[in-house]
């Protein structure tokens, strides 16, 4: 694609990156074939190629965002299926993230939308605030159908009927390896996950220590910044990410780390991109790149530690495996989780069109509920068509999205691997058995 940025514009590193990605695009349209919103809406502007044109015009002209551009960029899931499909290697993630930051800086949203986005950004990344909000949401949930705004109704629909107690495993501490120590790993405990589902971190700690890793929960490592980053709120995102980088680097420079475990794949995609996010930061560029290089999905660390020979599923269950977009497209991890589950003795099946998003996409199900619900219904129907006993996924957002619409219990991949290697039965299975 030909671009016309001026030499002055290209002194800006973000515009240089945008120019690089735009020039890589060859207009082939392969991305539209795998874009969920284009498949649903049939509008060129709601596919990656159309959005790329809108972004190009906005950035080249150096003008504020307009209503049309905002509408179509807001409808993007950032599922990155287009990135997997693109034969030219366009890094659409960097391009759309830049566009969102530009929109946030130049477009004034309606007051109600600004308020909603601000509440999401100020609440979800903070576990205790989120717990309090969920408690209030449970009181308001019976009245959700009376609310005129579908986004508010969607927020209340997502409120679980009960919350797990706070897990003390999420407090800063060290969990020693069982037997001979092979690895020393830090666990990113997450933010929303600590409020909604404490079973995931608990299972991750049991699993990795059983496989010979010391697991450390590092003081000061909070939100990774993914949620606010994908909302275009760059200052907040970088502040969260910088605090997490500093916390991990304190441990790296102290007792040392072999790696960082991330069991929410949306967070993993962002942390692995820290090197790019802070590439122009003279203070944090090197540390950010170090943390990004240390980060690995929980399944990557299980594979490295090695499942013990003879691992066997305690029950003969058929699993429908949902491949989270942030894992299969963002991190390019597709077969490993399935292979580990099969090695652990489970029967694993994939749904039709496994590359398509479930509609969760971070805060997308709260901000674009109508599109999200259509994607949710399609994904759940295809998963349930496999007649599974359980649905497995590697991302909390997907688990919540699918679980709210499916009759089948939904659990994290790490919970099943923990169970198969001597841990307790996942609570979600016990509750529905």
Secondary structure, DSSP 8 states (H G I E B T S, - for coil): ------TTGGGSHHHHHHHHHHHH-----HHHHT-HHHHHH--GGGSHHHHHHHHHHHHHHT----HHHHHHHHT-----HHHHH-TT---HHHHHHHHHHHHHHH----HHHHHHHHHHHHHTTSHHHHHHHHHHHHHHGGGGGG-S-HHHHHHHHTS-S------GGGSSEEE--SSS--EEEEEE--SHHHHH-THHHHHHHHHHHHTTEEEEE-TT----SHHHHTTT-HHHHHHHHHHHHHHHHHHHHTT--SEEEE-SHHHHHHHTTHHHHTTT-TTTHHHHHHHHHHEEEHHHHHHHH---TT---SS--EEEE---HIIIIIS---SHHHHHHHHTT-EEEE-TTTTS--S-TTTHHHHSHHHHHHHHHHHHHHHHTT--SEEEES-HHHHHHHHTT-SS-EEEHHHHHHHHTT----HHHHHH-
